[in-house]
Amino acid sequence: MSYEVYGPYIPVIMLVTFIALFVWVLHPKNKKKFDDAAHLPFDDEGEQEDKADNGRKEK
């Protein structure tokens, strides 16, 4: 149970992980979520504060 045993499998695991992440990022159902995250720096301050509070209203 050393590097000699598991070493050849590490690049394969990393490649599969990279491909899975790539597919997840480019999947059409995630587009709106990533577009919303991309526009967060350009939102108004008031909208950001509302999102940061998770809709909680103080009394």
C-alpha distance matrix in Angstrom:
0.0 3.7 7.0 7.7 5.8 7.3 10.0 12.6 12.7 13.5 17.0 17.7 17.0 19.2 21.9 22.1 22.4 25.0 27.0 27.0 28.3 30.8 32.1 32.4 34.4 36.7 37.3 41.1 41.0 39.3 42.1 44.4 41.8 40.7 44.4 45.3 42.6 43.8 47.4 46.7 47.6 51.0 51.9 54.8 54.1 55.6 53.4 50.3 51.4 52.0 48.5 47.0 48.8 47.5 51.1 51.8 55.5 56.6 59.8
3.7 0.0 3.8 5.4 5.5 6.5 7.9 11.1 12.0 12.1 15.4 16.9 16.4 17.9 20.7 21.6 21.8 24.0 26.2 26.6 27.6 29.9 31.6 32.0 33.7 36.0 37.0 40.8 40.9 39.0 41.5 43.9 41.3 39.9 43.5 44.5 41.7 42.6 46.2 45.6 46.2 49.6 50.8 53.7 53.0 54.8 52.6 49.4 50.7 51.4 48.0 46.4 48.4 47.3 51.0 51.8 55.4 56.5 59.7
7.0 3.8 0.0 3.8 5.4 5.2 4.8 8.4 9.8 9.5 12.3 14.3 14.3 15.3 18.0 19.3 19.6 21.4 23.7 24.6 25.4 27.4 29.4 30.0 31.4 33.6 34.9 38.7 39.1 37.1 39.4 42.0 39.5 37.9 41.3 42.6 39.7 40.3 44.0 43.6 44.1 47.4 48.8 51.8 51.3 53.2 51.0 47.9 49.3 50.2 46.7 45.2 47.5 46.4 50.1 51.1 54.7 55.9 59.3
7.7 5.4 3.8 0.0 3.8 5.9 5.4 7.6 9.9 10.8 13.2 14.7 15.5 17.0 19.0 20.4 21.3 23.0 24.9 26.0 27.3 29.0 30.8 31.8 33.3 35.2 36.5 40.3 40.8 39.1 41.4 44.1 41.9 40.2 43.7 45.1 42.4 42.9 46.6 46.4 47.0 50.2 51.7 54.8 54.5 56.3 54.0 51.0 52.6 53.3 49.8 48.5 50.8 49.5 53.2 54.3 57.9 59.2 62.6
5.8 5.5 5.4 3.8 0.0 3.8 5.8 7.3 8.4 10.2 13.0 13.6 14.0 16.2 18.2 18.9 20.0 22.2 23.8 24.5 26.1 28.1 29.4 30.3 32.2 34.1 35.0 38.8 39.2 37.7 40.2 42.9 40.6 39.3 42.8 44.2 41.6 42.4 46.1 45.9 46.8 50.0 51.2 54.3 54.0 55.7 53.2 50.3 51.8 52.4 48.7 47.6 49.7 48.2 51.8 53.0 56.6 58.1 61.4
7.3 6.5 5.2 5.9 3.8 0.0 3.8 5.7 5.5 6.6 9.9 10.6 10.5 12.6 14.9 15.6 16.3 18.6 20.4 21.0 22.4 24.5 25.9 26.7 28.5 30.5 31.4 35.3 35.6 34.0 36.5 39.1 36.8 35.5 39.0 40.4 37.8 38.6 42.3 42.1 43.1 46.2 47.4 50.5 50.3 51.9 49.5 46.5 48.1 48.6 45.0 43.9 46.1 44.6 48.2 49.4 53.1 54.6 57.9
10.0 7.9 4.8 5.4 5.8 3.8 0.0 3.8 5.5 5.5 7.9 9.7 10.4 11.6 13.7 15.2 16.0 17.6 19.6 20.8 22.0 23.6 25.5 26.5 28.0 29.8 31.2 35.0 35.7 33.9 36.0 38.9 36.7 34.9 38.3 39.9 37.2 37.7 41.4 41.4 42.1 45.2 46.7 49.8 49.7 51.6 49.2 46.2 48.0 48.7 45.1 44.0 46.4 45.1 48.7 50.0 53.6 55.1 58.6
12.6 11.1 8.4 7.6 7.3 5.7 3.8 0.0 3.8 5.7 6.7 7.6 9.5 11.1 12.2 13.7 15.3 16.7 18.1 19.6 21.3 22.5 24.1 25.6 27.2 28.6 29.9 33.7 34.6 33.2 35.2 38.3 36.4 34.7 38.0 39.8 37.4 37.7 41.5 41.8 42.6 45.5 47.1 50.4 50.5 52.4 49.8 47.0 49.0 49.5 45.8 45.0 47.5 46.0 49.5 51.1 54.7 56.4 59.9
12.7 12.0 9.8 9.9 8.4 5.5 5.5 3.8 0.0 3.8 5.7 5.3 6.2 8.7 10.0 10.7 12.3 14.3 15.6 16.6 18.4 20.0 21.3 22.6 24.4 26.0 27.0 30.8 31.5 30.1 32.4 35.3 33.4 32.0 35.4 37.1 34.8 35.4 39.1 39.3 40.4 43.3 44.6 47.9 48.1 49.8 47.1 44.3 46.3 46.6 42.9 42.2 44.6 42.9 46.3 47.9 51.6 53.4 56.9
13.5 12.1 9.5 10.8 10.2 6.6 5.5 5.7 3.8 0.0 3.8 5.4 5.1 6.2 8.6 10.0 10.5 12.2 14.3 15.3 16.4 18.2 20.0 21.0 22.5 24.4 25.7 29.5 30.1 28.4 30.5 33.4 31.2 29.6 33.0 34.6 32.1 32.6 36.3 36.4 37.3 40.3 41.7 44.9 45.0 46.8 44.2 41.4 43.3 43.9 40.2 39.3 41.8 40.3 43.8 45.4 49.0 50.7 54.2
17.0 15.4 12.3 13.2 13.0 9.9 7.9 6.7 5.7 3.8 0.0 3.8 5.5 5.0 6.1 8.6 9.8 10.4 12.2 14.1 15.2 16.2 18.3 19.8 21.0 22.5 24.1 27.9 29.0 27.2 29.0 32.1 30.3 28.3 31.5 33.5 31.1 31.2 35.0 35.4 36.2 39.0 40.7 44.0 44.4 46.3 43.7 41.0 43.2 43.8 40.1 39.4 42.2 40.7 44.1 45.9 49.5 51.3 54.9
17.7 16.9 14.3 14.7 13.6 10.6 9.7 7.6 5.3 5.4 3.8 0.0 3.8 5.4 5.1 6.2 8.5 9.9 10.6 12.2 14.2 15.3 16.5 18.3 20.0 21.2 22.4 26.2 27.2 25.9 27.9 31.1 29.5 27.9 31.1 33.1 31.0 31.4 35.1 35.7 36.9 39.5 41.0 44.4 44.9 46.6 43.7 41.2 43.5 43.8 40.0 39.6 42.2 40.4 43.7 45.6 49.3 51.3 54.8
17.0 16.4 14.3 15.5 14.0 10.5 10.4 9.5 6.2 5.1 5.5 3.8 0.0 3.8 5.5 5.2 6.1 8.6 10.0 10.5 12.2 14.2 15.4 16.4 18.3 20.1 21.0 24.8 25.4 23.9 26.2 29.1 27.2 25.8 29.3 31.0 28.8 29.5 33.2 33.5 34.8 37.5 38.7 42.1 42.4 43.9 41.1 38.5 40.6 40.8 37.1 36.6 39.0 37.2 40.5 42.3 46.0 48.0 51.5
19.2 17.9 15.3 17.0 16.2 12.6 11.6 11.1 8.7 6.2 5.0 5.4 3.8 0.0 3.8 5.5 5.0 6.1 8.6 9.9 10.5 12.1 14.2 15.2 16.4 18.3 19.9 23.6 24.4 22.5 24.5 27.4 25.4 23.6 27.0 28.7 26.4 26.7 30.5 30.8 31.9 34.7 36.1 39.5 39.8 41.6 38.9 36.2 38.4 38.9 35.2 34.6 37.3 35.7 39.1 41.0 44.5 46.5 50.0
21.9 20.7 18.0 19.0 18.2 14.9 13.7 12.2 10.0 8.6 6.1 5.1 5.5 3.8 0.0 3.8 5.4 5.1 6.2 8.5 9.9 10.4 12.3 14.2 15.4 16.5 18.2 21.9 23.2 21.7 23.3 26.6 25.1 23.2 26.3 28.5 26.4 26.5 30.3 31.1 32.2 34.7 36.3 39.8 40.5 42.2 39.4 37.0 39.4 39.8 36.0 35.8 38.6 36.8 40.1 42.2 45.8 47.9 51.5
22.1 21.6 19.3 20.4 18.9 15.6 15.2 13.7 10.7 10.0 8.6 6.2 5.2 5.5 3.8 0.0 3.8 5.5 5.2 6.1 8.6 9.8 10.6 12.2 14.3 15.5 16.3 20.1 21.0 19.9 22.0 25.2 23.7 22.3 25.6 27.6 25.9 26.4 30.1 30.8 32.3 34.8 36.0 39.5 40.2 41.6 38.6 36.4 38.7 38.7 34.9 34.9 37.4 35.4 38.5 40.7 44.3 46.6 50.1
22.4 21.8 19.6 21.3 20.0 16.3 16.0 15.3 12.3 10.5 9.8 8.5 6.1 5.0 5.4 3.8 0.0 3.8 5.5 5.1 6.1 8.5 10.0 10.5 12.3 14.3 15.3 19.1 19.6 17.9 20.2 23.1 21.2 19.7 23.2 24.9 22.9 23.6 27.3 27.7 29.2 31.9 33.0 36.4 36.9 38.4 35.4 33.0 35.3 35.4 31.6 31.4 33.9 32.0 35.3 37.3 40.9 43.1 46.6
25.0 24.0 21.4 23.0 22.2 18.6 17.6 16.7 14.3 12.2 10.4 9.9 8.6 6.1 5.1 5.5 3.8 0.0 3.8 5.5 5.1 6.1 8.6 9.9 10.6 12.3 14.2 17.9 19.0 17.0 18.7 21.8 20.2 18.2 21.3 23.4 21.4 21.5 25.3 26.1 27.3 29.8 31.3 34.8 35.5 37.2 34.3 32.0 34.5 34.8 31.1 31.0 33.9 32.1 35.3 37.6 41.0 43.3 46.9
27.0 26.2 23.7 24.9 23.8 20.4 19.6 18.1 15.6 14.3 12.2 10.6 10.0 8.6 6.2 5.2 5.5 3.8 0.0 3.8 5.4 5.0 6.1 8.5 9.9 10.6 12.1 15.8 17.2 16.0 17.6 21.0 19.9 18.2 21.2 23.6 22.1 22.2 25.9 27.0 28.6 30.7 32.1 35.7 36.8 38.3 35.2 33.1 35.8 35.8 32.0 32.4 35.2 33.1 36.0 38.5 42.0 44.5 48.1
27.0 26.6 24.6 26.0 24.5 21.0 20.8 19.6 16.6 15.3 14.1 12.2 10.5 9.9 8.5 6.1 5.1 5.5 3.8 0.0 3.8 5.4 5.2 6.1 8.7 10.0 10.5 14.3 15.0 13.8 16.1 19.2 17.9 16.7 20.0 22.0 20.7 21.4 25.0 25.8 27.8 29.9 30.9 34.4 35.3 36.5 33.3 31.4 33.9 33.5 29.8 30.2 32.7 30.4 33.3 35.8 39.3 41.8 45.3
28.3 27.6 25.4 27.3 26.1 22.4 22.0 21.3 18.4 16.4 15.2 14.2 12.2 10.5 9.9 8.6 6.1 5.1 5.4 3.8 0.0 3.8 5.5 5.0 6.2 8.6 9.9 13.5 14.1 12.1 14.1 17.0 15.3 13.8 17.1 19.1 17.3 18.0 21.6 22.4 24.1 26.4 27.5 31.0 31.9 33.2 30.1 28.0 30.6 30.5 26.7 27.0 29.7 27.7 30.7 33.2 36.6 39.1 42.6
30.8 29.9 27.4 29.0 28.1 24.5 23.6 22.5 20.0 18.2 16.2 15.3 14.2 12.1 10.4 9.8 8.5 6.1 5.0 5.4 3.8 0.0 3.8 5.5 5.3 6.3 8.6 12.1 13.7 11.9 13.0 16.4 15.5 13.4 16.3 18.8 17.4 17.4 21.0 22.4 24.0 25.9 27.3 30.9 32.2 33.7 30.6 28.7 31.6 31.6 27.9 28.5 31.4 29.4 32.2 34.9 38.2 40.8 44.4
32.1 31.6 29.4 30.8 29.4 25.9 25.5 24.1 21.3 20.0 18.3 16.5 15.4 14.2 12.3 10.6 10.0 8.6 6.1 5.2 5.5 3.8 0.0 3.8 5.5 5.2 5.9 9.7 11.2 10.4 12.0 15.5 15.0 13.7 16.4 19.0 18.3 18.6 21.9 23.4 25.5 27.2 28.1 31.8 33.2 34.4 31.0 29.5 32.4 31.9 28.2 29.2 31.8 29.4 32.0 34.8 38.2 41.0 44.5
32.4 32.0 30.0 31.8 30.3 26.7 26.5 25.6 22.6 21.0 19.8 18.3 16.4 15.2 14.2 12.2 10.5 9.9 8.5 6.1 5.0 5.5 3.8 0.0 3.8 5.6 5.3 8.9 9.2 7.7 10.1 13.1 12.0 11.2 14.4 16.4 15.6 16.5 19.8 20.9 23.3 25.0 25.7 29.2 30.4 31.4 28.0 26.4 29.1 28.5 24.8 25.7 28.2 25.7 28.4 31.1 34.5 37.3 40.8
34.4 33.7 31.4 33.3 32.2 28.5 28.0 27.2 24.4 22.5 21.0 20.0 18.3 16.4 15.4 14.3 12.3 10.6 9.9 8.7 6.2 5.3 5.5 3.8 0.0 3.8 5.7 8.4 9.4 6.9 8.1 11.3 10.2 8.4 11.4 13.8 12.8 13.2 16.6 17.9 20.1 21.8 22.7 26.4 27.8 29.0 25.7 24.1 27.1 26.7 23.1 24.1 26.9 24.8 27.4 30.2 33.5 36.2 39.8
36.7 36.0 33.6 35.2 34.1 30.5 29.8 28.6 26.0 24.4 22.5 21.2 20.1 18.3 16.5 15.5 14.3 12.3 10.6 10.0 8.6 6.3 5.2 5.6 3.8 0.0 3.8 6.2 8.7 7.4 7.5 11.3 11.5 9.8 11.8 14.9 14.6 14.5 17.6 19.6 21.7 22.8 23.9 27.6 29.5 30.6 27.3 26.1 29.2 28.7 25.2 26.7 29.4 27.2 29.4 32.6 35.7 38.6 42.1
37.3 37.0 34.9 36.5 35.0 31.4 31.2 29.9 27.0 25.7 24.1 22.4 21.0 19.9 18.2 16.3 15.3 14.2 12.1 10.5 9.9 8.6 5.9 5.3 5.7 3.8 0.0 3.8 5.7 5.8 7.1 10.5 11.0 10.6 12.7 15.2 15.6 16.1 18.9 20.7 23.3 24.3 24.8 28.5 30.3 31.0 27.4 26.5 29.5 28.5 25.0 26.7 29.1 26.4 28.5 31.7 34.8 37.9 41.3
41.1 40.8 38.7 40.3 38.8 35.3 35.0 33.7 30.8 29.5 27.9 26.2 24.8 23.6 21.9 20.1 19.1 17.9 15.8 14.3 13.5 12.1 9.7 8.9 8.4 6.2 3.8 0.0 3.8 5.4 5.3 8.3 10.1 10.3 11.3 13.8 15.1 15.6 17.7 19.8 22.7 23.1 23.4 26.9 29.0 29.5 25.9 25.5 28.5 27.3 24.0 26.2 28.5 25.7 27.4 30.8 33.7 37.0 40.2
41.0 40.9 39.1 40.8 39.2 35.6 35.7 34.6 31.5 30.1 29.0 27.2 25.4 24.4 23.2 21.0 19.6 19.0 17.2 15.0 14.1 13.7 11.2 9.2 9.4 8.7 5.7 3.8 0.0 3.8 5.6 7.2 8.3 9.8 11.3 12.8 14.3 15.6 17.5 19.0 22.3 22.9 22.6 25.9 27.8 27.9 24.1 23.8 26.5 25.0 21.7 23.9 25.9 22.9 24.4 27.8 30.8 34.1 37.2
39.3 39.0 37.1 39.1 37.7 34.0 33.9 33.2 30.1 28.4 27.2 25.9 23.9 22.5 21.7 19.9 17.9 17.0 16.0 13.8 12.1 11.9 10.4 7.7 6.9 7.4 5.8 5.4 3.8 0.0 3.8 5.7 5.4 6.4 8.7 10.2 10.9 12.4 14.6 16.0 19.1 20.1 20.0 23.4 25.1 25.5 21.9 21.1 23.9 22.8 19.3 21.2 23.5 20.8 22.7 26.0 29.1 32.2 35.5
42.1 41.5 39.4 41.4 40.2 36.5 36.0 35.2 32.4 30.5 29.0 27.9 26.2 24.5 23.3 22.0 20.2 18.7 17.6 16.1 14.1 13.0 12.0 10.1 8.1 7.5 7.1 5.3 5.6 3.8 0.0 3.8 5.5 5.3 6.0 8.6 9.9 10.4 12.4 14.5 17.4 17.8 18.1 21.7 23.8 24.4 20.8 20.3 23.5 22.6 19.3 21.5 24.0 21.6 23.3 26.7 29.5 32.7 36.0
44.4 43.9 42.0 44.1 42.9 39.1 38.9 38.3 35.3 33.4 32.1 31.1 29.1 27.4 26.6 25.2 23.1 21.8 21.0 19.2 17.0 16.4 15.5 13.1 11.3 11.3 10.5 8.3 7.2 5.7 3.8 0.0 3.8 5.5 5.0 6.1 8.6 9.8 10.7 12.5 15.8 15.9 15.5 18.8 21.0 21.2 17.6 17.5 20.6 19.3 16.3 18.8 21.1 18.7 20.0 23.5 26.2 29.4 32.7
41.8 41.3 39.5 41.9 40.6 36.8 36.7 36.4 33.4 31.2 30.3 29.5 27.2 25.4 25.1 23.7 21.2 20.2 19.9 17.9 15.3 15.5 15.0 12.0 10.2 11.5 11.0 10.1 8.3 5.4 5.5 3.8 0.0 3.8 5.5 5.3 6.3 8.7 10.2 11.0 14.4 15.4 14.9 18.2 19.7 20.1 16.5 15.7 18.6 17.5 14.1 16.2 18.6 16.2 18.1 21.4 24.3 27.4 30.8
40.7 39.9 37.9 40.2 39.3 35.5 34.9 34.7 32.0 29.6 28.3 27.9 25.8 23.6 23.2 22.3 19.7 18.2 18.2 16.7 13.8 13.4 13.7 11.2 8.4 9.8 10.6 10.3 9.8 6.4 5.3 5.5 3.8 0.0 3.8 5.4 5.0 6.1 8.7 10.1 12.8 14.1 14.5 18.2 19.8 20.8 17.5 16.3 19.5 19.1 15.7 17.3 20.3 18.4 20.6 23.7 26.6 29.4 32.9
44.4 43.5 41.3 43.7 42.8 39.0 38.3 38.0 35.4 33.0 31.5 31.1 29.3 27.0 26.3 25.6 23.2 21.3 21.2 20.0 17.1 16.3 16.4 14.4 11.4 11.8 12.7 11.3 11.3 8.7 6.0 5.0 5.5 3.8 0.0 3.8 5.4 5.0 6.4 8.9 11.6 11.8 12.3 16.0 18.2 19.3 16.0 15.4 18.9 18.5 15.6 17.7 20.7 19.0 20.6 24.0 26.4 29.3 32.8
45.3 44.5 42.6 45.1 44.2 40.4 39.9 39.8 37.1 34.6 33.5 33.1 31.0 28.7 28.5 27.6 24.9 23.4 23.6 22.0 19.1 18.8 19.0 16.4 13.8 14.9 15.2 13.8 12.8 10.2 8.6 6.1 5.3 5.4 3.8 0.0 3.8 5.4 5.3 6.5 9.9 10.3 9.8 13.3 15.2 15.9 12.5 11.9 15.3 14.7 11.8 14.1 17.0 15.4 16.9 20.3 22.6 25.5 29.0
42.6 41.7 39.7 42.4 41.6 37.8 37.2 37.4 34.8 32.1 31.1 31.0 28.8 26.4 26.4 25.9 22.9 21.4 22.1 20.7 17.3 17.4 18.3 15.6 12.8 14.6 15.6 15.1 14.3 10.9 9.9 8.6 6.3 5.0 5.4 3.8 0.0 3.8 5.5 5.3 8.3 10.1 10.3 13.7 15.0 16.3 13.3 11.6 14.9 15.0 11.8 13.1 16.4 15.3 17.5 20.4 23.0 25.6 29.2
43.8 42.6 40.3 42.9 42.4 38.6 37.7 37.7 35.4 32.6 31.2 31.4 29.5 26.7 26.5 26.4 23.6 21.5 22.2 21.4 18.0 17.4 18.6 16.5 13.2 14.5 16.1 15.6 15.6 12.4 10.4 9.8 8.7 6.1 5.0 5.4 3.8 0.0 3.8 5.7 7.3 8.6 10.1 13.8 15.6 17.5 14.7 13.3 16.9 17.5 14.7 16.0 19.4 18.6 20.6 23.6 25.9 28.3 31.9
47.4 46.2 44.0 46.6 46.1 42.3 41.4 41.5 39.1 36.3 35.0 35.1 33.2 30.5 30.3 30.1 27.3 25.3 25.9 25.0 21.6 21.0 21.9 19.8 16.6 17.6 18.9 17.7 17.5 14.6 12.4 10.7 10.2 8.7 6.4 5.3 5.5 3.8 0.0 3.8 5.6 5.5 6.6 10.4 12.6 14.5 11.8 11.0 14.8 15.3 13.1 14.9 18.2 17.6 19.0 22.1 23.9 26.4 29.9
46.7 45.6 43.6 46.4 45.9 42.1 41.4 41.8 39.3 36.4 35.4 35.7 33.5 30.8 31.1 30.8 27.7 26.1 27.0 25.8 22.4 22.4 23.4 20.9 17.9 19.6 20.7 19.8 19.0 16.0 14.5 12.5 11.0 10.1 8.9 6.5 5.3 5.7 3.8 0.0 3.8 5.4 5.3 8.7 10.0 11.9 9.4 7.7 11.4 12.3 10.1 11.3 14.8 14.7 16.3 19.1 21.0 23.2 26.8
47.6 46.2 44.1 47.0 46.8 43.1 42.1 42.6 40.4 37.3 36.2 36.9 34.8 31.9 32.2 32.3 29.2 27.3 28.6 27.8 24.1 24.0 25.5 23.3 20.1 21.7 23.3 22.7 22.3 19.1 17.4 15.8 14.4 12.8 11.6 9.9 8.3 7.3 5.6 3.8 0.0 3.8 5.7 8.5 9.5 12.4 11.0 9.0 12.3 14.3 12.6 13.1 16.7 17.3 19.0 21.3 22.9 24.6 28.2
51.0 49.6 47.4 50.2 50.0 46.2 45.2 45.5 43.3 40.3 39.0 39.5 37.5 34.7 34.7 34.8 31.9 29.8 30.7 29.9 26.4 25.9 27.2 25.0 21.8 22.8 24.3 23.1 22.9 20.1 17.8 15.9 15.4 14.1 11.8 10.3 10.1 8.6 5.5 5.4 3.8 0.0 3.8 6.6 9.0 11.7 10.3 9.6 13.2 14.7 13.6 14.9 18.1 18.7 19.6 22.2 23.3 25.3 28.6
51.9 50.8 48.8 51.7 51.2 47.4 46.7 47.1 44.6 41.7 40.7 41.0 38.7 36.1 36.3 36.0 33.0 31.3 32.1 30.9 27.5 27.3 28.1 25.7 22.7 23.9 24.8 23.4 22.6 20.0 18.1 15.5 14.9 14.5 12.3 9.8 10.3 10.1 6.6 5.3 5.7 3.8 0.0 3.8 6.5 8.4 6.6 6.7 10.2 11.2 10.6 12.3 15.1 15.7 16.2 18.9 19.8 21.9 25.2
54.8 53.7 51.8 54.8 54.3 50.5 49.8 50.4 47.9 44.9 44.0 44.4 42.1 39.5 39.8 39.5 36.4 34.8 35.7 34.4 31.0 30.9 31.8 29.2 26.4 27.6 28.5 26.9 25.9 23.4 21.7 18.8 18.2 18.2 16.0 13.3 13.7 13.8 10.4 8.7 8.5 6.6 3.8 0.0 3.8 5.5 5.4 6.4 8.9 10.2 10.9 12.4 14.7 15.9 15.8 18.0 18.3 20.0 23.1
54.1 53.0 51.3 54.5 54.0 50.3 49.7 50.5 48.1 45.0 44.4 44.9 42.4 39.8 40.5 40.2 36.9 35.5 36.8 35.3 31.9 32.2 33.2 30.4 27.8 29.5 30.3 29.0 27.8 25.1 23.8 21.0 19.7 19.8 18.2 15.2 15.0 15.6 12.6 10.0 9.5 9.0 6.5 3.8 0.0 3.8 5.5 5.1 6.3 8.8 10.0 10.4 12.5 14.5 14.6 16.1 16.2 17.5 20.6
55.6 54.8 53.2 56.3 55.7 51.9 51.6 52.4 49.8 46.8 46.3 46.6 43.9 41.6 42.2 41.6 38.4 37.2 38.3 36.5 33.2 33.7 34.4 31.4 29.0 30.6 31.0 29.5 27.9 25.5 24.4 21.2 20.1 20.8 19.3 15.9 16.3 17.5 14.5 11.9 12.4 11.7 8.4 5.5 3.8 0.0 3.8 5.4 5.2 6.4 8.8 9.9 10.9 12.7 12.0 13.5 13.2 14.7 17.6
53.4 52.6 51.0 54.0 53.2 49.5 49.2 49.8 47.1 44.2 43.7 43.7 41.1 38.9 39.4 38.6 35.4 34.3 35.2 33.3 30.1 30.6 31.0 28.0 25.7 27.3 27.4 25.9 24.1 21.9 20.8 17.6 16.5 17.5 16.0 12.5 13.3 14.7 11.8 9.4 11.0 10.3 6.6 5.4 5.5 3.8 0.0 3.8 5.5 5.2 6.3 8.6 10.1 10.9 10.4 12.9 13.4 15.7 18.8
50.3 49.4 47.9 51.0 50.3 46.5 46.2 47.0 44.3 41.4 41.0 41.2 38.5 36.2 37.0 36.4 33.0 32.0 33.1 31.4 28.0 28.7 29.5 26.4 24.1 26.1 26.5 25.5 23.8 21.1 20.3 17.5 15.7 16.3 15.4 11.9 11.6 13.3 11.0 7.7 9.0 9.6 6.7 6.4 5.1 5.4 3.8 0.0 3.8 5.4 5.1 6.0 8.6 9.9 10.7 12.8 13.9 15.8 19.3
51.4 50.7 49.3 52.6 51.8 48.1 48.0 49.0 46.3 43.3 43.2 43.5 40.6 38.4 39.4 38.7 35.3 34.5 35.8 33.9 30.6 31.6 32.4 29.1 27.1 29.2 29.5 28.5 26.5 23.9 23.5 20.6 18.6 19.5 18.9 15.3 14.9 16.9 14.8 11.4 12.3 13.2 10.2 8.9 6.3 5.2 5.5 3.8 0.0 3.8 5.4 5.0 6.2 8.7 9.1 10.2 10.9 12.3 15.8
52.0 51.4 50.2 53.3 52.4 48.6 48.7 49.5 46.6 43.9 43.8 43.8 40.8 38.9 39.8 38.7 35.4 34.8 35.8 33.5 30.5 31.6 31.9 28.5 26.7 28.7 28.5 27.3 25.0 22.8 22.6 19.3 17.5 19.1 18.5 14.7 15.0 17.5 15.3 12.3 14.3 14.7 11.2 10.2 8.8 6.4 5.2 5.4 3.8 0.0 3.8 5.5 5.3 6.5 5.8 7.8 8.7 11.2 14.6
48.5 48.0 46.7 49.8 48.7 45.0 45.1 45.8 42.9 40.2 40.1 40.0 37.1 35.2 36.0 34.9 31.6 31.1 32.0 29.8 26.7 27.9 28.2 24.8 23.1 25.2 25.0 24.0 21.7 19.3 19.3 16.3 14.1 15.7 15.6 11.8 11.8 14.7 13.1 10.1 12.6 13.6 10.6 10.9 10.0 8.8 6.3 5.1 5.4 3.8 0.0 3.8 5.4 5.1 6.4 9.0 11.2 13.8 17.4
47.0 46.4 45.2 48.5 47.6 43.9 44.0 45.0 42.2 39.3 39.4 39.6 36.6 34.6 35.8 34.9 31.4 31.0 32.4 30.2 27.0 28.5 29.2 25.7 24.1 26.7 26.7 26.2 23.9 21.2 21.5 18.8 16.2 17.3 17.7 14.1 13.1 16.0 14.9 11.3 13.1 14.9 12.3 12.4 10.4 9.9 8.6 6.0 5.0 5.5 3.8 0.0 3.8 5.4 7.8 9.0 11.3 13.0 16.8
48.8 48.4 47.5 50.8 49.7 46.1 46.4 47.5 44.6 41.8 42.2 42.2 39.0 37.3 38.6 37.4 33.9 33.9 35.2 32.7 29.7 31.4 31.8 28.2 26.9 29.4 29.1 28.5 25.9 23.5 24.0 21.1 18.6 20.3 20.7 17.0 16.4 19.4 18.2 14.8 16.7 18.1 15.1 14.7 12.5 10.9 10.1 8.6 6.2 5.3 5.4 3.8 0.0 3.8 5.3 5.3 7.8 9.5 13.3
47.5 47.3 46.4 49.5 48.2 44.6 45.1 46.0 42.9 40.3 40.7 40.4 37.2 35.7 36.8 35.4 32.0 32.1 33.1 30.4 27.7 29.4 29.4 25.7 24.8 27.2 26.4 25.7 22.9 20.8 21.6 18.7 16.2 18.4 19.0 15.4 15.3 18.6 17.6 14.7 17.3 18.7 15.7 15.9 14.5 12.7 10.9 9.9 8.7 6.5 5.1 5.4 3.8 0.0 3.8 5.5 9.0 11.6 15.1
51.1 51.0 50.1 53.2 51.8 48.2 48.7 49.5 46.3 43.8 44.1 43.7 40.5 39.1 40.1 38.5 35.3 35.3 36.0 33.3 30.7 32.2 32.0 28.4 27.4 29.4 28.5 27.4 24.4 22.7 23.3 20.0 18.1 20.6 20.6 16.9 17.5 20.6 19.0 16.3 19.0 19.6 16.2 15.8 14.6 12.0 10.4 10.7 9.1 5.8 6.4 7.8 5.3 3.8 0.0 3.8 6.4 9.8 12.8
51.8 51.8 51.1 54.3 53.0 49.4 50.0 51.1 47.9 45.4 45.9 45.6 42.3 41.0 42.2 40.7 37.3 37.6 38.5 35.8 33.2 34.9 34.8 31.1 30.2 32.6 31.7 30.8 27.8 26.0 26.7 23.5 21.4 23.7 24.0 20.3 20.4 23.6 22.1 19.1 21.3 22.2 18.9 18.0 16.1 13.5 12.9 12.8 10.2 7.8 9.0 9.0 5.3 5.5 3.8 0.0 3.8 6.6 9.7
55.5 55.4 54.7 57.9 56.6 53.1 53.6 54.7 51.6 49.0 49.5 49.3 46.0 44.5 45.8 44.3 40.9 41.0 42.0 39.3 36.6 38.2 38.2 34.5 33.5 35.7 34.8 33.7 30.8 29.1 29.5 26.2 24.3 26.6 26.4 22.6 23.0 25.9 23.9 21.0 22.9 23.3 19.8 18.3 16.2 13.2 13.4 13.9 10.9 8.7 11.2 11.3 7.8 9.0 6.4 3.8 0.0 3.8 6.5
56.6 56.5 55.9 59.2 58.1 54.6 55.1 56.4 53.4 50.7 51.3 51.3 48.0 46.5 47.9 46.6 43.1 43.3 44.5 41.8 39.1 40.8 41.0 37.3 36.2 38.6 37.9 37.0 34.1 32.2 32.7 29.4 27.4 29.4 29.3 25.5 25.6 28.3 26.4 23.2 24.6 25.3 21.9 20.0 17.5 14.7 15.7 15.8 12.3 11.2 13.8 13.0 9.5 11.6 9.8 6.6 3.8 0.0 3.8
59.8 59.7 59.3 62.6 61.4 57.9 58.6 59.9 56.9 54.2 54.9 54.8 51.5 50.0 51.5 50.1 46.6 46.9 48.1 45.3 42.6 44.4 44.5 40.8 39.8 42.1 41.3 40.2 37.2 35.5 36.0 32.7 30.8 32.9 32.8 29.0 29.2 31.9 29.9 26.8 28.2 28.6 25.2 23.1 20.6 17.6 18.8 19.3 15.8 14.6 17.4 16.8 13.3 15.1 12.8 9.7 6.5 3.8 0.0
